[in-house]
Structures are given as C-alpha cells and as structure tokens.
C-alpha cells in the first residue's frame, strides 16, 4: 500500500492510499486501487503536484502538472499558429 499525497496549486493537501498506481502523462491522471479494492483516480489540475510514498516513508515517485509547460504546449499547438 502506498500513500498518494497531492499538493494543490493553492497549497491544500489531499491524502489517499492505494496500490497498482498508473500515471497517464497527457491526462495528468493517477489511476489506482484504493484501500476498499475499488478503482479510483486523481486528476492533477494545473500547478498540482503528487508524491507516491512507500510504507517506509520514502517518496518513490513525483508527478507534476506544470502550468508553465502547459502554457508552452498551448502556444506551440494552437491551431493556425506558425512554428
């Protein structure tokens, strides 16, 4: 079982527990199985950060929805824009 700690852009924390964690990069989404053996997911909003923490208290993975990177991607992929 892992702890999933999400820190929102505004500084609030959301704590969940789960296993079988999968990260979908372009959707900024964590899919996992919670402590009740139910499938669940968390979607990171722009500026949110997630940490996966093991039972020893060590962070084993970090995921970020970087708003600066999104702004850059939007400007590159905007329809009708020249590269």
Kinemage of the C-alpha trace (Angstrom):
@kinemage 1
@onewidth
@group {chain A} dominant
@subgroup {mainchain}
@vectorlist {calphas} color= white
{ca unk a 1} P 0.000 0.000 0.000
{ca unk a 2} L 1.291 3.443 -0.911
{ca unk a 3} L 0.335 6.919 0.247
{ca unk a 4} L -0.662 9.316 -2.522
{ca unk a 5} L -0.139 12.910 -1.416
{ca unk a 6} L -1.409 15.657 -3.713
{ca unk a 7} L -0.497 19.271 -3.017
{ca unk a 8} L -2.746 21.626 -4.952
{ca unk a 9} L -1.588 24.858 -6.557
{ca unk a 10} L -3.263 26.727 -3.672
{ca unk a 11} L -1.322 24.692 -1.071
{ca unk a 12} L -4.062 22.333 0.125
{ca unk a 13} L -3.173 18.665 0.629
{ca unk a 14} L -5.181 15.596 -0.369
{ca unk a 15} L -4.044 12.266 1.079
{ca unk a 16} L -5.164 8.905 -0.340
{ca unk a 17} L -3.889 5.354 -0.019
{ca unk a 18} L -3.680 2.864 -2.832
{ca unk a 19} L -1.750 0.361 -4.878
{ca unk a 20} L -1.467 -0.600 -8.541
{ca unk a 21} L -0.797 3.051 -9.333
{ca unk a 22} L -0.626 4.067 -13.002
{ca unk a 23} L 0.221 7.537 -14.321
{ca unk a 24} L -1.302 8.833 -17.558
{ca unk a 25} L 1.049 11.679 -18.560
{ca unk a 26} L -1.002 13.698 -21.032
{ca unk a 27} L -4.168 13.478 -18.930
{ca unk a 28} L -2.246 14.281 -15.708
{ca unk a 29} L -4.151 11.432 -14.082
{ca unk a 30} L -3.273 8.823 -11.435
{ca unk a 31} L -5.343 5.639 -11.573
{ca unk a 32} L -5.098 3.356 -8.539
{ca unk a 33} L -6.898 0.782 -6.433
{ca unk a 34} L -7.917 2.202 -3.046
{ca unk a 35} L -7.992 0.519 0.373
{ca unk a 36} L -11.509 -0.844 -0.355
{ca unk a 37} L -10.255 -2.601 -3.539
{ca unk a 38} L -12.179 -0.118 -5.678
{ca unk a 39} L -10.700 1.584 -8.726
{ca unk a 40} L -10.206 5.308 -8.256
{ca unk a 41} L -8.354 8.178 -9.887
{ca unk a 42} L -6.966 11.623 -9.192
{ca unk a 43} L -6.509 14.217 -11.920
{ca unk a 44} L -3.857 16.850 -11.292
{ca unk a 45} L -5.013 20.353 -12.111
{ca unk a 46} L -2.502 22.932 -13.410
{ca unk a 47} L 0.054 23.608 -10.678
{ca unk a 48} L -0.771 20.449 -8.664
{ca unk a 49} L 1.938 18.028 -7.522
{ca unk a 50} L 1.590 14.393 -6.432
{ca unk a 51} L 4.003 12.232 -4.464
{ca unk a 52} L 3.859 8.466 -4.096
{ca unk a 53} L 5.234 7.479 -0.676
{ca unk a 54} L 6.064 3.889 0.293
{ca unk a 55} L 5.493 2.224 3.683
{ca unk a 56} L 8.993 3.246 4.821
{ca unk a 57} L 8.075 6.912 4.314
{ca unk a 58} L 10.234 7.409 1.229
{ca unk a 59} L 8.981 9.255 -1.839
{ca unk a 60} L 9.288 6.816 -4.739
{ca unk a 61} L 7.669 8.935 -7.483
{ca unk a 62} L 6.656 12.532 -8.153
{ca unk a 63} L 4.210 13.811 -10.735
{ca unk a 64} L 3.586 17.458 -11.623
{ca unk a 65} L 1.070 19.245 -13.806
{ca unk a 66} L 3.386 22.142 -14.667
{ca unk a 67} L 1.329 25.150 -15.712
{ca unk a 68} L 4.374 26.741 -17.410
{ca unk a 69} L 4.879 23.656 -19.560
{ca unk a 70} L 1.173 23.625 -20.458
{ca unk a 71} L 1.323 27.285 -21.483
{ca unk a 72} L 4.282 26.475 -23.746
{ca unk a 73} L 2.488 23.492 -25.274
{ca unk a 74} L -0.656 25.535 -25.861
{ca unk a 75} L 1.320 28.234 -27.668
{ca unk a 76} L 3.081 25.627 -29.831
{ca unk a 77} L -0.030 23.645 -30.728
{ca unk a 78} L -2.547 26.453 -31.151
{ca unk a 79} L -4.363 25.894 -34.456
{ca unk a 80} L -3.281 28.285 -37.168
{ca unk a 81} L -0.081 29.301 -35.439
{ca unk a 82} L 3.226 29.176 -37.259
{ca unk a 83} L 6.085 27.206 -35.748
